[in-house]
Amino acid sequence: MEQVQLRSPHLLGLEELTREEIQLILDTADSFKEVIERPIRKVPALRGKSVVNLFFEPSTRTRISFEIAEKQLSADVINFSASTSSVAKGETLRDTVRNIEAMKVDVVVIRHAAAGAPQFLTRCLTHSVVINAGDGAHEHPTQGLLDLLTIRDRFGRVDGLRVVIVGDIAHSRVARSNIWGLRTMGASVAVCGPPTLIPPGIETMGVEVFYRVEDALREADVINVLRIQLERQHGGLFPTLREYARTFGITPERLIHTKPHAIIMHPGPINRGVELSTDVADSERSVILDQVTNGIAIRMAVLYLLNRGGDDDVE
């Protein structure tokens, strides 16, 4: 049987990946889980490769997770800060990345407020691999992949499960990557939130829409709760945070009528007491910290596969 490999030299989103490609990434990440549990967490897979983390937006989990993944693969890591770079002097994104590539960087990991920025980089760069670490409200593919891995860890499968995504769907790149990835892997997906936070026509992505959270949660195996992204909103989308919490916040009372095995996920950072109560976030149902750990394994897998083509075993 021919070995599955990633068709694209870049990772821009989950919409373009096949079921077999997603399966390959998840299986490779499982191999790297053993590595990150070792006393010495390092393999020489990317020795001699250089990676620049080009983050134009704030990040804790994604940035640190990528940096840990890169260092555990023995890559040389450069962290870029827009505020201390020539971007602050007016340099364009195109000129920034072309200068970086001229320094013989092998991989560019980019997070940017503009949807399509990673795709734009692929047209500017000749040799460097581009990995999307979140672009506007478009996609966040490694978050979607780590969510899939976390679900598979808990249930042994993704196919046939029902996943409900609750919260700010309209501004969420995580929601879009999750929807594409989950549906490709055979899960059914529903979204729930205020009408003002549900994008018009989202049903065309193959999801069911709810505006009452109790109805959405009833048959869910997985409840993925999203942060209210006030920094991307322009006001007037719901009365107050207190009202949002009262109507859509996930609390122990709301979980009473859900399936007893249903798990709680959140991509972070959590607005405790708004989209998720502390009791739920810290409960036995929560797999939020598992998501964080799986993020390292997924990012190691993506970096490895895009730079080695999947030809060699993990050592």
C-alpha positions in Angstrom: 0.0 0.0 0.0 1.3 3.5 -0.9 2.3 5.5 2.2 0.1 8.6 2.8 1.9 11.9 2.7 0.8 15.5 3.0 0.0 16.8 -0.5 0.8 20.5 0.2 4.3 21.7 1.4 2.4 24.1 3.7 -0.3 23.9 6.4 -2.8 26.7 5.8 -6.1 25.1 7.0 -8.0 22.0 7.6 -10.5 22.6 4.8 -8.0 21.4 2.2 -6.9 18.2 4.1 -8.3 14.8 3.3 -9.3 12.3 5.9 -6.1 10.3 5.3 -3.9 13.4 5.8 -5.6 14.2 9.1 -5.3 10.6 10.2 -1.6 10.7 9.3 -1.0 13.8 11.4 -2.9 12.4 14.4 -1.1 9.1 14.2 2.3 10.9 14.0 1.3 13.0 17.0 0.6 9.8 18.9 4.2 8.8 18.2 5.5 12.1 19.5 3.5 11.7 22.7 6.0 9.2 23.9 8.8 11.6 23.2 7.4 14.4 25.3 7.0 12.0 28.3 10.7 11.1 28.2 13.2 12.5 30.8 15.1 14.0 27.9 12.5 15.3 25.5 14.5 15.7 22.3 14.9 14.0 19.0 17.1 15.0 16.1 14.4 15.1 13.5 14.8 18.8 12.5 18.5 19.2 13.4 20.0 21.8 11.1 16.5 23.3 10.3 15.7 26.9 11.3 12.2 28.0 12.2 10.9 31.6 12.8 7.8 32.2 14.8 6.2 35.2 13.2 3.5 36.3 15.6 1.7 39.6 14.9 -1.0 38.9 17.5 -0.7 38.0 21.2 -0.5 34.3 22.1 0.4 32.2 25.1 -0.5 28.5 24.4 0.1 28.5 20.6 3.4 30.4 20.6 4.9 28.5 23.5 3.7 25.2 22.2 5.2 25.8 18.8 8.5 26.8 20.4 8.6 23.7 22.6 7.8 21.5 19.6 10.5 23.1 17.5 13.1 22.8 20.2 12.2 19.2 21.0 12.7 18.4 17.3 16.2 20.0 17.6 15.4 22.9 15.2 17.0 26.3 15.6 14.3 28.7 16.8 13.9 32.4 16.2 11.0 34.3 17.8 9.8 37.4 16.0 8.1 40.4 17.7 6.3 42.9 15.5 6.7 45.7 18.1 10.5 45.4 18.1 11.0 44.8 14.4 11.1 46.9 11.3 7.3 46.5 11.0 7.1 49.2 13.6 9.0 51.4 11.0 6.5 50.7 8.3 8.0 47.6 6.6 5.4 45.5 4.8 4.6 41.9 5.5 6.0 40.9 2.1 9.3 42.6 2.7 9.6 41.2 6.2 9.2 37.6 5.2 11.3 37.9 2.0 14.2 39.3 4.2 13.7 36.4 6.7 13.8 33.9 3.9 17.0 35.5 2.6 18.5 34.5 5.9 17.9 30.9 4.9 15.0 30.2 7.3 13.3 26.8 6.5 10.0 27.3 8.2 7.8 30.3 8.9 5.0 29.9 11.5 2.7 32.9 11.3 -0.1 34.3 13.3 -1.8 37.4 11.8 -4.9 39.4 12.3 -5.6 39.3 8.5 -7.4 36.3 7.1 -5.4 34.9 4.3 -2.0 36.1 5.5 -0.4 32.6 5.5 -1.7 32.0 1.9 -0.2 35.4 0.9 3.2 34.3 2.3 3.2 31.2 0.1 3.2 33.5 -2.9 6.0 35.6 -1.5 8.3 32.8 -0.4 10.3 30.4 -2.7 11.7 27.8 -0.3 10.3 28.2 3.2 7.4 26.1 4.6 4.5 28.1 5.9 2.4 27.0 8.9 -0.7 28.9 9.8 -0.9 29.6 13.6 -4.1 31.5 13.2 -5.2 34.0 10.6 -8.0 36.5 11.5 -11.3 34.7 11.7 -10.3 32.2 9.0 -8.6 29.1 10.4 -6.4 27.8 13.2 -5.5 24.4 11.8 -3.2 23.1 14.6 -5.8 24.0 17.2 -8.4 22.0 15.2 -6.0 19.1 15.0 -5.2 19.0 18.7 -8.9 19.1 19.4 -9.4 16.1 17.1 -6.5 14.3 18.9 -8.0 15.1 22.3 -11.4 13.7 21.3 -9.8 10.6 19.8 -7.8 10.0 23.0 -11.0 10.1 25.1 -13.4 8.1 22.8 -11.0 6.1 20.7 -12.6 7.6 17.6 -14.1 10.8 16.1 -16.4 9.1 13.5 -20.0 9.1 14.7 -19.6 11.5 17.6 -21.7 14.6 18.1 -19.8 17.8 18.8 -21.4 21.0 19.9 -19.5 24.3 19.5 -20.8 27.0 21.8 -20.0 30.7 21.8 -18.6 33.3 19.5 -18.8 31.4 16.2 -18.7 34.5 14.0 -15.2 35.6 15.1 -13.7 32.2 15.7 -11.0 30.7 13.5 -11.0 27.7 15.9 -14.7 27.1 15.1 -14.0 26.9 11.4 -11.0 24.6 11.7 -13.0 22.4 14.0 -16.0 22.2 11.7 -13.8 21.3 8.7 -11.8 18.7 10.6 -14.6 17.1 12.5 -16.8 16.7 9.5 -14.0 15.3 7.4 -13.4 12.7 10.2 -17.0 11.7 10.4 -18.4 13.6 13.4 -21.7 15.5 13.3 -21.4 19.2 14.3 -23.8 21.7 15.8 -23.1 25.3 16.7 -24.9 27.4 19.4 -24.8 31.1 20.4 -26.7 34.3 20.1 -28.0 35.0 16.6 -25.6 38.0 16.4 -22.6 35.6 16.9 -23.7 33.0 14.4 -22.5 33.7 10.8 -25.3 33.9 8.2 -25.3 30.8 6.0 -23.1 28.7 8.3 -25.4 25.8 7.6 -23.7 25.4 4.2 -20.7 24.1 6.1 -22.8 21.1 7.1 -23.6 22.1 10.7 -26.9 22.3 12.7 -27.6 25.7 14.4 -29.1 26.2 17.8 -29.9 29.4 19.7 -30.9 27.8 23.0 -28.0 26.1 24.7 -30.0 23.5 26.6 -31.3 22.1 23.3 -27.8 22.1 21.8 -26.2 20.2 24.7 -28.7 17.4 25.1 -27.2 14.9 22.7 -23.6 16.1 22.7 -20.6 13.8 23.2 -18.2 16.8 23.1 -18.9 20.4 24.2 -16.3 22.8 22.8 -16.8 26.2 24.4 -15.3 29.3 22.7 -14.1 32.5 24.2 -16.1 35.7 23.6 -13.6 37.6 21.5 -14.3 41.2 22.5 -11.2 42.4 20.7 -12.7 41.4 17.4 -16.2 42.7 18.1 -17.5 46.2 17.5 -20.2 46.3 20.2 -23.9 45.7 20.3 -23.8 42.0 19.7 -25.3 41.1 23.1 -26.5 43.2 26.0 -23.7 42.5 28.6 -21.3 39.8 29.6 -23.5 39.0 32.6 -26.4 38.4 30.3 -24.4 36.2 28.0 -23.2 34.1 30.9 -26.8 33.8 32.2 -28.1 32.6 28.8 -25.2 30.7 27.2 -22.6 30.1 29.9 -21.8 26.4 30.6 -22.5 25.7 34.3 -22.9 22.5 36.4 -26.7 23.1 36.3 -26.7 23.0 32.5 -24.7 19.8 32.4 -27.2 17.8 34.5 -29.3 16.9 31.5 -26.3 16.1 29.2 -24.8 12.7 28.4 -22.8 11.6 31.5 -19.7 10.9 29.3 -19.8 14.3 27.6 -16.5 16.2 27.8 -15.8 19.9 28.0 -13.2 21.5 25.8 -12.0 25.1 25.5 -9.1 26.5 23.3 -8.2 29.2 25.9 -7.8 31.7 27.3 -10.9 31.1 29.4 -13.1 34.0 30.6 -14.1 32.2 33.8 -17.7 33.0 34.8 -18.6 34.1 31.3 -18.6 31.3 28.8 -17.5 28.7 31.3 -17.9 28.5 35.1 -14.9 27.6 37.2 -16.6 24.5 38.5 -17.0 23.2 35.0 -13.6 24.3 33.8 -11.9 22.4 36.6 -14.2 19.4 36.7 -13.5 15.8 35.8 -15.3 16.3 32.5 -12.8 18.9 31.4 -10.0 17.9 29.0 -8.7 21.5 28.6 -5.3 20.7 30.0 -5.1 17.6 27.8 -5.7 19.9 24.8 -2.7 22.0 25.9 -0.4 18.9 26.1 -1.7 17.5 22.8 -0.8 20.8 21.2 2.9 20.1 21.5 2.5 16.6 20.0 0.4 17.9 17.1 2.8 20.8 16.3 5.8 18.4 16.5 3.9 16.1 14.0 3.1 19.0 11.6 6.7 20.3 11.7 8.1 16.8 11.2 5.8 15.8 8.3 6.2 19.1 6.4 10.0 18.9 6.7 10.6 15.2 6.3 7.7 14.2 4.1 6.8 11.3 6.4 9.5 9.1 5.0 11.3 8.4 8.2 10.2 6.9 11.5 10.1 8.9 14.7 13.1 8.0 16.8 
